[in-house]
Amino acid sequence: MTDDNDLAHMSFEDALRALEEVVAKLERGDVPLDQSIALYERGAALRARCEAKLKEAEEKVSKITLDGTGALTGSTPVEGL
């Protein structure tokens, strides 16, 4: 498993792939309890990373404004930033 420093630099796709691997291992149910707990903690961190990356993308998209013809006219600040 990668450490938290690597997690902070993971792309959404990499974090999602790693989360899917964690879920698959936990669903199989063939890992010892201690390892299951560590996997669960890792899965929670990966889920948080995916949510953060999705929020980033959503904020970027929400800043973009288009005019009536679909042409880019500028950007607007995202509320709360």
Summary of the structure (lengths in Angstrom):
residues: 81
radius of gyration: 18.1
end to end distance: 33.3
largest distance: 58.9
contacts: 173
relative contact order: 0.13
helix: 65%
strand: 9%
